[in-house]
Amino acid sequence: MTEIPGRARRRADQAQRTEDLGASRPAAASRPGRASRTADPAATGPAAAGRHPGQASRTDDPAATRPAAAGRRAGRASRSGRRGGDSGTREAILAAARALFGELGYDRTTIRRIAADAGVDAALVHHFYGTKDQLFAAAMRLPVNPREVLAEALSPGSRDQEQSLGEHLLHTVLGVWEVAEIRSTFLGLLRSAPTSEQAVVMLREFLAGAILGPLAAAAREAVPGADRQDAGYRAALVASQVLGLGLTRYVLEVEPLAQASSEDLIAAIAPNLDRYLTGDLT
């Protein structure tokens, strides 16, 4: 079929305009935004990278492009060298608490200081023992039973024939106080009593249960016919002498008591203990 000349001319003109339009638009290749997204988003599009550095760092290398976060995490990682929840943590905390309560007393001892001496975080101390009062109660539990020690020292046949009951008793007490862990516990109670009601209660219970009971039993055996009230009175007198010695010698460090030998103290104090236990109190 023969094409109409006018229509053929219009098609030719349209084709020519299309060619001219494609030749006159070289800027179409200069649209970096689309080209960068299509080809290499990390290498092109610097404006976008400048506006969103966080997104670029997450895409390429988060560890290298987030120094602030790395710094914060480094702080956390630095704690990894401190003692964690291992089996020795509780014992380390108790040992540090016992030593500090004995050295500083209840009021001046802090959880933070105990944690530092034990090599743990303060939060771990709270996790294991709760409050300072609860930690104090746990730390003041003696590693030996003083009732058993006194009962053995006061039992018949436990001392030499040359020793009096007072001499043997004081020798035993001074020997127990020479054990560092026991002395720390005892000193912690004495130093904490003025500032802690719990320390007062614990010290009173310690005296009543661990010291006065065995002493009263010994007094009843040593004094025929002594009733319970008389035996308790004698035991309290002995306790006042012994605890007074501990306070002046180890807490107040009154000289020359603090430097006196055990033999000198026994020679000077034991006769009083003998009189309290078996002698005439009138």
C-alpha positions as CSV (number, residue, x, y, z in Angstrom):
1,M,0.0,0.0,0.0
2,T,1.3,3.5,-1.0
3,E,1.9,5.7,2.1
4,I,0.5,9.2,2.1
5,P,3.3,11.7,1.5
6,G,2.2,14.0,4.4
7,R,2.2,11.2,6.9
8,A,5.6,10.0,5.8
9,R,7.0,13.5,6.2
10,R,5.6,13.7,9.8
11,R,7.3,10.4,10.7
12,A,10.5,11.5,9.3
13,D,10.4,14.8,11.2
14,Q,9.5,13.0,14.5
15,A,12.5,10.6,14.1
16,Q,14.8,13.5,13.5
17,R,13.6,15.3,16.6
18,T,14.1,12.2,18.7
19,E,17.7,11.9,17.5
20,D,18.4,15.6,18.1
21,L,16.9,15.3,21.6
22,G,19.1,12.4,22.6
23,A,22.2,14.2,21.3
24,S,21.4,17.3,23.2
25,R,21.0,15.7,26.7
26,P,24.5,14.5,27.8
27,A,23.8,15.5,31.4
28,A,21.6,12.4,31.9
29,A,24.7,10.4,32.6
30,S,25.8,13.0,35.2
31,R,23.2,12.1,37.8
32,P,25.5,10.7,40.4
33,G,22.8,9.9,42.9
34,R,21.2,7.2,40.8
35,A,24.5,6.1,39.4
36,S,26.1,5.7,42.9
37,R,23.2,3.7,44.1
38,T,23.3,1.4,41.1
39,A,27.1,1.0,40.9
40,D,28.9,1.4,44.2
41,P,27.0,3.1,47.1
42,A,30.0,3.1,49.3
43,A,32.4,4.7,46.8
44,T,30.0,7.3,45.3
45,G,27.5,9.7,46.8
46,P,29.8,11.5,49.2
47,A,27.1,14.0,50.2
48,A,24.9,11.1,51.4
49,A,27.8,9.6,53.2
50,G,28.4,12.9,54.9
51,R,24.8,13.2,56.0
52,H,24.5,9.6,57.3
53,P,27.9,8.4,58.6
54,G,26.2,6.0,61.0
55,Q,24.4,4.2,58.2
56,A,27.6,3.9,56.2
57,S,29.5,2.5,59.2
58,R,26.9,-0.1,59.8
59,T,27.1,-1.2,56.1
60,D,30.8,-1.4,55.8
61,D,32.7,-1.7,59.1
62,P,30.9,-1.0,62.3
63,A,33.9,-1.6,64.6
64,A,36.1,0.8,62.6
65,T,33.6,3.6,62.2
66,R,32.1,3.8,65.7
67,P,34.9,4.8,68.0
68,A,32.5,6.2,70.7
69,A,30.7,3.0,71.1
70,A,34.0,1.1,71.1
71,G,35.2,3.4,73.8
72,R,32.2,2.7,76.0
73,R,32.5,-1.0,75.4
74,A,36.2,-0.9,76.2
75,G,35.3,0.5,79.6
76,R,33.0,-2.5,80.3
77,A,35.6,-4.9,79.0
78,S,38.2,-3.4,81.5
79,R,36.3,-5.0,84.3
80,S,36.9,-8.5,83.1
81,G,40.0,-8.7,85.1
82,R,38.2,-8.2,88.4
83,R,37.0,-11.1,90.5
84,G,33.6,-12.3,89.3
85,G,31.2,-14.9,90.6
86,D,33.8,-17.6,91.2
87,S,33.8,-19.9,94.1
88,G,36.2,-17.8,96.1
89,T,34.3,-14.5,95.8
90,R,32.2,-15.0,98.9
91,E,35.2,-15.9,101.0
92,A,37.2,-13.0,99.7
93,I,34.3,-10.5,100.5
94,L,33.9,-12.0,104.1
95,A,37.7,-11.8,104.7
96,A,37.9,-8.2,103.6
97,A,34.8,-7.3,105.6
98,R,36.0,-9.0,108.7
99,A,39.4,-7.2,108.5
100,L,37.9,-3.8,107.8
101,F,35.2,-4.1,110.5
102,G,38.0,-5.1,112.9
103,E,40.2,-2.2,111.8
104,L,37.7,0.6,111.3
105,G,34.6,-0.5,113.1
106,Y,31.1,-0.6,111.7
107,D,30.5,3.1,111.1
108,R,33.6,3.9,109.1
109,T,33.6,0.7,107.0
110,T,31.9,1.1,103.6
111,I,30.7,-1.4,101.1
112,R,32.8,0.3,98.4
113,R,35.9,-0.1,100.5
114,I,35.2,-3.8,101.2
115,A,34.6,-4.4,97.5
116,A,37.9,-2.7,96.7
117,D,39.9,-4.8,99.2
118,A,38.2,-8.0,98.0
119,G,38.8,-7.1,94.3
120,V,35.1,-7.1,93.3
121,D,32.5,-4.6,92.3
122,A,30.3,-3.1,95.0
123,A,27.3,-4.5,93.2
124,L,28.6,-8.0,93.7
125,V,28.8,-7.4,97.5
126,H,25.2,-6.4,97.5
127,H,24.3,-9.3,95.3
128,F,25.8,-11.9,97.7
129,Y,25.1,-10.3,101.1
130,G,22.5,-7.6,100.7
131,T,22.9,-4.7,103.1
132,K,25.8,-3.6,105.2
133,D,24.1,-4.9,108.3
134,Q,23.6,-8.3,106.7
135,L,27.3,-8.4,105.6
136,F,28.3,-7.4,109.1
137,A,26.4,-10.3,110.6
138,A,27.9,-12.7,108.2
139,A,31.4,-11.5,108.7
140,M,31.2,-11.6,112.5
141,R,30.5,-15.4,112.6
142,L,33.6,-16.8,114.2
143,P,35.6,-19.5,112.4
144,V,35.7,-21.5,115.6
145,N,33.0,-22.0,118.2
146,P,34.1,-20.1,121.4
147,R,31.7,-22.1,123.5
148,E,33.5,-25.3,122.6
149,V,36.9,-23.7,123.2
150,L,35.9,-22.5,126.6
151,A,34.2,-25.7,127.5
152,E,37.3,-27.7,126.7
153,A,39.5,-25.3,128.6
154,L,37.3,-25.4,131.7
155,S,36.7,-29.1,131.6
156,P,38.2,-31.2,134.5
157,G,41.6,-32.6,133.7
158,S,42.2,-30.2,130.8
159,R,44.9,-28.2,132.7
160,D,48.2,-29.0,134.3
161,Q,48.3,-29.6,138.1
162,E,50.5,-26.5,138.5
163,Q,48.0,-24.2,136.8
164,S,45.0,-22.7,138.5
165,L,41.6,-22.5,136.7
166,G,42.1,-18.8,136.2
167,E,45.6,-19.2,134.7
168,H,44.4,-21.9,132.3
169,L,41.4,-19.9,131.3
170,L,43.3,-16.8,130.5
171,H,46.1,-18.7,128.7
172,T,43.4,-20.2,126.5
173,V,41.7,-16.9,125.8
174,L,45.0,-15.1,124.9
175,G,45.9,-18.0,122.6
176,V,42.6,-17.7,120.8
177,W,43.1,-14.0,120.4
178,E,46.4,-14.5,118.7
179,V,44.6,-16.1,115.7
180,A,44.3,-13.2,113.3
181,E,40.9,-14.1,111.9
182,I,39.3,-14.6,115.4
183,R,40.9,-11.4,116.6
184,S,39.6,-9.4,113.7
185,T,36.1,-10.7,114.4
186,F,36.3,-9.9,118.1
187,L,37.8,-6.4,117.5
188,G,35.1,-5.7,114.9
189,L,32.4,-6.4,117.5
190,L,34.1,-4.2,120.1
191,R,34.8,-1.3,117.7
192,S,31.4,-1.4,116.1
193,A,29.4,-1.5,119.4
194,P,29.3,2.2,120.0
195,T,27.9,3.0,116.5
196,S,25.9,0.0,115.6
197,E,22.9,-1.4,117.5
198,Q,23.3,-4.6,115.6
199,A,26.9,-4.9,116.9
200,V,25.6,-4.4,120.4
201,V,23.0,-7.1,120.0
202,M,25.5,-9.5,118.5
203,L,28.1,-8.8,121.2
204,R,25.6,-9.4,123.9
205,E,24.4,-12.6,122.3
206,F,28.0,-13.6,121.8
207,L,28.7,-13.1,125.5
208,A,25.6,-14.8,126.7
209,G,25.8,-17.8,124.5
210,A,29.5,-18.4,124.0
211,I,31.2,-17.1,127.1
212,L,28.9,-16.7,130.1
213,G,27.3,-20.1,129.7
214,P,30.6,-22.1,130.0
215,L,31.9,-19.8,132.7
216,A,28.8,-20.2,134.8
217,A,29.0,-24.0,134.4
218,A,32.6,-24.0,135.5
219,A,31.7,-21.8,138.5
220,R,28.9,-24.2,139.6
221,E,31.3,-27.1,139.5
222,A,34.1,-25.2,141.3
223,V,31.9,-23.9,144.1
224,P,29.8,-26.6,145.8
225,G,26.3,-25.3,146.6
226,A,26.5,-22.4,144.2
227,D,23.1,-21.6,142.7
228,R,22.4,-20.5,139.2
229,Q,22.2,-16.8,140.1
230,D,25.6,-16.9,142.0
231,A,27.2,-18.8,139.1
232,G,25.9,-16.3,136.6
233,Y,27.3,-13.4,138.7
234,R,30.7,-15.1,138.9
235,A,30.7,-15.7,135.1
236,A,29.8,-12.0,134.4
237,L,32.7,-10.9,136.6
238,V,35.1,-13.1,134.7
239,A,33.7,-11.9,131.4
240,S,34.2,-8.2,132.4
241,Q,37.8,-8.9,133.3
242,V,38.6,-10.8,130.1
243,L,36.7,-8.4,127.7
244,G,38.2,-5.4,129.5
245,L,41.6,-6.8,128.8
246,G,40.8,-7.3,125.2
247,L,39.5,-3.8,124.8
248,T,42.5,-2.1,126.4
249,R,45.1,-4.4,124.9
250,Y,43.8,-4.7,121.3
251,V,41.4,-1.9,120.6
252,L,42.6,1.0,122.7
253,E,46.2,-0.3,122.7
254,V,46.8,1.1,126.1
255,E,50.5,0.8,127.0
256,P,52.1,-1.1,128.6
257,L,49.2,-3.6,128.3
258,A,49.5,-3.6,124.5
259,Q,53.1,-4.8,124.6
260,A,53.0,-7.0,127.7
261,S,53.7,-10.6,127.3
262,S,51.0,-13.3,127.8
263,E,53.0,-14.6,130.8
264,D,53.0,-11.3,132.5
265,L,49.3,-10.8,131.9
266,I,48.4,-14.2,133.2
267,A,50.5,-13.7,136.3
268,A,48.8,-10.4,137.1
269,I,45.1,-11.1,136.1
270,A,44.7,-14.9,136.7
271,P,44.4,-14.5,140.5
272,N,41.4,-12.2,140.0
273,L,39.8,-14.8,137.8
274,D,40.3,-17.5,140.4
275,R,38.6,-15.3,143.0
276,Y,35.7,-14.6,140.7
277,L,35.3,-18.3,139.8
278,T,35.9,-19.9,143.2
279,G,36.7,-17.4,145.9
280,D,34.7,-15.4,148.4
281,L,33.0,-12.4,146.8
282,T,31.9,-10.7,150.0
